[in-house]
Amino acid sequence: MGEPTLYNPANLREDDLIANFVVRTKTFEKIFKDIRTSVMRYPEKHYLIQGQRGMGKTTLLLRLKYEVARTEELKDWLVPVFFNEETYDVTSLSSLWERILRYLDEYFDTNGEYYDYTEQFVDKEDYERLCFKFLIEKLHEREKKLIIFFDNFGELFLDNLREKEKRRLREILIECNDIRIIGASAVVINDLHDYSQPFFEFFHIIYLDGLTKEETYELISKLQEDCPQARRIDIKRHKAKIDTLAVLTGGVIRTIMMLYQVLLDDPNGKALEDLEKVLDKATPLYKHRIEDLPTQQRRIVDVIAKKWDAVSAKEIAAEIREDGKKAQTKLISAQLAQLEKNNVVEKKATTTKNHLYQLKERFFNIWYLMRNGDRRDRKRVARLTKFLEMWYDDEDSFDAFVKSHISSLRSGKYAPASALLLVDALVNSDKFDPNKLDDLIEETSNVLREEERKYLPNLENRKISLALRSYKEENLERAINLLSNVRKTEAYLLLSKIFTDLQQIEEAKAVLDKIDQISNEWLNLLFLLCNSLNYYDALFRIVEVSTDLKPEHKEQVLGDAYLNQQVWDLALEHYYKALDLGMDQVLKKIKFIYELKGDWKKTEEVLIHGVEKGVISRGELYTFLAFTKEDFTSLAEWLSNAPKDGDYYFFKGFSALEKQDRKGDLNINITSSYFRKAVDLYAKHDPNNVLREIAYSFLLIGLIEEVKDLSASKELLMEIESYDIITSSKPLKLIKAFILIWEGGYYSEYIEQLFNDVDKDHYDVFNDVLILLLSRHQYHLLYNNFEKYPTLKELFKPTYYALMTLLKDEMPNEIIKMGEELKVPVEEILQKVKQMKVAYKLN
């Protein structure tokens, strides 16, 4: 088969094209049946065949044209016209009629009579209409009708028509029963999918997908019928090779025909070598395709091709920079829409708006990686090729294949580059057991030069990687099997972790005993395992003999070990050694130990040291001075020179609150202004600071207890909820419940959940919620929850008996159970009920 036939089927002789037309037969039969059974008494349905380049659109159009010309019942009245994909002169409606008239001149051998007649229409305003009218008249005279097989119908013709011409053509095709169009396009024609355009849903679209494996065999079988027997390919023998390249080509007919030529030239070659040859043949086509793209689209294609798997517009934007700035996602999306229209990329819809994109023709992606990617990209394609070759080859078992391949390696005739690619594919394949590849790695190494051996895949790392995946998938038996012969520290650690999870403690310890060196990278995992197993002797031994560990890391992990065993003095000894070696982070752990020992002087010294070193925040020091030591004088000194951040304003507010509380002279405006500034700064610079929720609590409590402004409280509550802080803060949950009850929302599911989640840490706030319910006369609601949750009754016994006092007429025997020691607390609660009714204006 000659080279031109790959790119221009029209150059084939008619008989050859028909003889070799063995795929797309169902599509052909469907369209031709419609043509044959339609007498065009009325305007007929028009077709558009759509598919990417090389899918067989031109061949299908030619096959239809030839069949029309050969069919007795059609050729007497139906004239088939074929416009190929290089018909560059038909760019307007009038030029279409001109071209058809020229065609009819040749068809009827008129010596140019029809086209020459249009000379008298030149320079007339209605030139196009006159040409069309004349064309129809001649068809009627001859008692003929036209069927136009129009290749590249969208890009070369329809896209070039003016809006007025498009509407005119639509009118003609709707009303005229003398002309029928069977078009083909490699690009998506927007007019067919945009309801505002004249040709919206006008054509019946037939999509051409890639050939299946069965169709590929059928095509290649047909292609070699005319070959000499000695030159024919043993398709059964090369099943794996054909399957491999058929999948990678995406079933594109043009590329498969290239494949056929390669197989014909080298029937004993390997699939990877075949792939290289096909890539060479495809280079003119693909090079032209990529160079025709605008610069921005070319960059997008580069990212998508190198990713291989489908990617989102956001991921693409992250890879493209314009003058040092990342590209905008919306601009990338616009370019992707154009690339999709032109069948360069395909969109994979997701359940969200973030759809994924990949190159539509996978072989184009392969060509790009092999010709433009770095070594890693080319190896990725090679792995895929080899993997697919073996995946579809069911003649031999994997063990037999490996044995045969090792024999080939030992023969000394195997190409080193191919050996390296193959072993890389096998090691990185999920299909094959890596435990069976040790000999293969060794034999492959023997055929490589010294400088090539560095590219050998690391089989032990692969085993560890697969074992880790198996561990995550809870396939512990496979993970253990993979790690059984790996002599690396990380393998021992993972194996010990698996045995620990299985509660096989002695086996876990035995594996740790095999470790004789540890690096900083794995030190933390070793510590966690030894801590979990309470096997600190192993930790001390390994740390002592490890030469790669930095001294400060040794001292830190030893300090951690003694800290967990509550041996405070030895922990401090090692932490201070680590500190002397420059590991300032241990100051936090030193502070923790002094806090546990209740040594506030040392705690403060360490906190100050940590602030000076930048490893402990000023907020931690302020918190200690305010909440633990209650030293507001020292706190004020620190705040006087502190940066004006969220912590500064929080503790200014807290100090003011404490001072006012001491004097009994509360000024809510002063404290609230500090806390307001604190929450605003936290929101902007430190949203996860725990003091933020406390500041909000103080603000809400001020509005509730001092200002007693329900509307302002609700507004602030909405602000807090917009930050999703309440869900993680028990005090704010209780304050929210107080506001809901204040407003009259007694039976909400939210309040019900609080009764089920009571604790001692927030006793006062929770008790205020219960007292507010009493103030709201929600006696039975409260009683039902006391009965439902016994812990609630036990924890809030004075409040319970205050309720029983209010229900003494209904439950006279219950109040009798109250002890005398509760009389005063109960009276105080009842007094607070009255005060709340007045303060919060409750009925």
PEJOWO-V60961 format. One record per backbone hydrogen bond with DSSP energy under -1.0 kcal/mol. CO is the residue of the C=O (numbers start at 1). NH is the residue of the N-H. Records with the same first field share a line. If there is no record, write none. Layout:
CO = NH + NH
//
This chain:
3 = 6
4 = 7 + 8
8 = 11
9 = 12
13 = 17
14 = 18
15 = 19
16 = 20
20 = 22
24 = 28
25 = 29
26 = 30
27 = 31
28 = 32
29 = 33
30 = 34
31 = 35
32 = 36
33 = 37
46 = 204
47 = 183
48 = 206
49 = 185
50 = 208
52 = 55
54 = 254
56 = 60
57 = 61
58 = 62
59 = 63
60 = 64
61 = 65
62 = 66
63 = 67
64 = 68
65 = 69
66 = 70
67 = 71
71 = 74 + 75
74 = 77 + 78
77 = 145
79 = 147
81 = 149
83 = 151
84 = 87
86 = 88
89 = 91
92 = 96
93 = 97
94 = 98
95 = 99
96 = 100
97 = 101
98 = 102
99 = 103
100 = 104
101 = 105
102 = 106
103 = 107
104 = 108
105 = 110
112 = 116
113 = 117
115 = 118
116 = 119
117 = 120
118 = 121
119 = 122
121 = 124
124 = 127
126 = 130
127 = 131
128 = 132
129 = 133
130 = 134
131 = 135
132 = 136
133 = 137
134 = 138
135 = 139
136 = 140
137 = 141
138 = 142
139 = 144
145 = 79
146 = 180
147 = 81
148 = 182
149 = 83
150 = 184
152 = 156
153 = 158
154 = 159
157 = 160
158 = 161
162 = 166
163 = 167
164 = 168
165 = 169
166 = 170
167 = 171
168 = 172
169 = 173
170 = 174
171 = 175
172 = 176
178 = 146
180 = 148
181 = 47
182 = 150
183 = 49
184 = 153
185 = 51
189 = 192
190 = 193 + 194
192 = 201
194 = 197
197 = 200
199 = 202
204 = 48
206 = 50
212 = 216
213 = 217
214 = 218
215 = 219
216 = 220
217 = 221
218 = 222
219 = 223
220 = 224
222 = 225
224 = 227
228 = 231
233 = 235
234 = 238
236 = 239
238 = 242
239 = 243
240 = 244
241 = 245
242 = 246
243 = 247
244 = 248
245 = 249
246 = 251
249 = 252
251 = 211
252 = 256
253 = 257
254 = 258
255 = 259
256 = 260
257 = 261
258 = 262
259 = 263
260 = 264
261 = 265
262 = 266
266 = 269
270 = 274
271 = 275
272 = 276
273 = 277
274 = 278
275 = 279
276 = 280
277 = 281
278 = 282
279 = 283
282 = 286
283 = 287
284 = 288
285 = 289
286 = 290
287 = 291
288 = 292
294 = 298
295 = 299
296 = 300
297 = 301
298 = 302
299 = 303
300 = 304
301 = 305
302 = 306
303 = 307
304 = 308
307 = 309
311 = 357
312 = 316
313 = 317
314 = 318
316 = 319
320 = 327
322 = 325
325 = 322
328 = 332
329 = 333
330 = 334
331 = 335
332 = 336
333 = 337
334 = 338
335 = 339
336 = 340
337 = 341
338 = 342
339 = 344 + 345
340 = 343
341 = 188
344 = 360
346 = 358
348 = 356
353 = 355
356 = 348
357 = 311
358 = 346
361 = 365
362 = 366
363 = 367
364 = 368
365 = 369
366 = 370
367 = 371
368 = 372
369 = 373
374 = 378
375 = 379
376 = 380
377 = 381
378 = 382
379 = 383
380 = 384
381 = 385
382 = 386
383 = 387
384 = 388
385 = 389
386 = 390
387 = 391
388 = 392
392 = 394
397 = 401
398 = 402
399 = 403
400 = 404
401 = 405
402 = 406
403 = 407
404 = 408
405 = 409
406 = 410
407 = 411
409 = 412
415 = 419
416 = 420
417 = 421
418 = 422
419 = 423
420 = 424
421 = 425
422 = 426
423 = 427
424 = 428
426 = 429
433 = 436
434 = 437
437 = 441
438 = 442
439 = 443
440 = 444
441 = 445
442 = 446
449 = 452 + 453
452 = 455
453 = 456
458 = 462
459 = 463
460 = 464
461 = 465
462 = 466
463 = 467
464 = 468
465 = 469
466 = 470
467 = 471
468 = 472
469 = 473
470 = 475
471 = 474
474 = 476
475 = 479
476 = 480
477 = 481
478 = 482
479 = 483
483 = 486
488 = 492
489 = 493
490 = 494
491 = 495
492 = 496
493 = 497
494 = 498
495 = 499
496 = 500
497 = 501
498 = 502
499 = 504
500 = 503
503 = 505
504 = 508
505 = 509
506 = 510
507 = 511
508 = 512
509 = 513
511 = 514
512 = 515
522 = 526
523 = 527
524 = 528
525 = 529
526 = 530
527 = 531
528 = 532
529 = 533
530 = 535
535 = 539
536 = 540
537 = 541
538 = 542
539 = 543
540 = 544
541 = 545
542 = 546
550 = 554
551 = 555
552 = 556
553 = 557
554 = 558
555 = 559
556 = 560
557 = 561
558 = 562
559 = 563
560 = 564
561 = 565
562 = 567
563 = 566
566 = 568
567 = 571
568 = 572
569 = 573
570 = 574
571 = 575
572 = 576
573 = 577
574 = 578
575 = 579
576 = 580
577 = 581
578 = 583
579 = 582
582 = 584
583 = 586
584 = 587
585 = 588
586 = 590
587 = 591
588 = 592
589 = 593
590 = 594
591 = 595
592 = 596
593 = 597
594 = 599
598 = 600
599 = 603
600 = 604
601 = 605
602 = 606
603 = 607
604 = 608
605 = 609
606 = 610
607 = 611
608 = 612
609 = 613
610 = 615 + 616
617 = 621
618 = 622
619 = 623
620 = 624
621 = 625
622 = 626
623 = 627
624 = 628 + 629
625 = 631
631 = 635
632 = 636
633 = 637
634 = 638
635 = 639
636 = 640
639 = 642
643 = 645
645 = 649
646 = 650
647 = 651
648 = 652
649 = 653
650 = 654
651 = 655
652 = 656
653 = 657
654 = 658
655 = 659
656 = 660
657 = 661
658 = 662
659 = 663
660 = 664 + 665
667 = 671
668 = 672
669 = 673
670 = 674
671 = 675
672 = 676
673 = 677
674 = 678
675 = 679
676 = 680
677 = 681
678 = 682
679 = 683
680 = 684
681 = 685
682 = 686
686 = 689
689 = 692
690 = 694
691 = 695
692 = 696
693 = 697
694 = 698
695 = 699
696 = 700
697 = 701
698 = 702
699 = 703
700 = 704
701 = 705
702 = 706 + 707
703 = 708 + 709
709 = 713
710 = 714
711 = 715
712 = 716
713 = 717
714 = 718
715 = 719
716 = 720
717 = 721
718 = 722
720 = 723 + 725
721 = 724
725 = 728
726 = 729
729 = 733
730 = 734
731 = 735
732 = 736
733 = 737
734 = 738
735 = 739
736 = 740
737 = 741
738 = 742
739 = 743
740 = 745
744 = 746
748 = 752
749 = 753
750 = 754
751 = 755
754 = 757
760 = 763
762 = 766
763 = 767
764 = 768
765 = 769
766 = 770
767 = 771
768 = 772
769 = 773
770 = 774
771 = 775
772 = 776
773 = 778
774 = 777
777 = 779
778 = 782
779 = 783
780 = 784
781 = 785
782 = 786
783 = 787
784 = 788
785 = 789
789 = 792 + 793
790 = 794
791 = 795
792 = 796
796 = 800
797 = 801
798 = 802
799 = 803
800 = 804
801 = 805
802 = 806
803 = 807
805 = 808
807 = 811
811 = 814
814 = 817
815 = 818
819 = 822
820 = 823
822 = 826
823 = 827
824 = 828
825 = 829
826 = 830
827 = 831
828 = 832
829 = 833
830 = 834
831 = 835
832 = 836
833 = 837
834 = 838
835 = 839
836 = 840
837 = 842
//
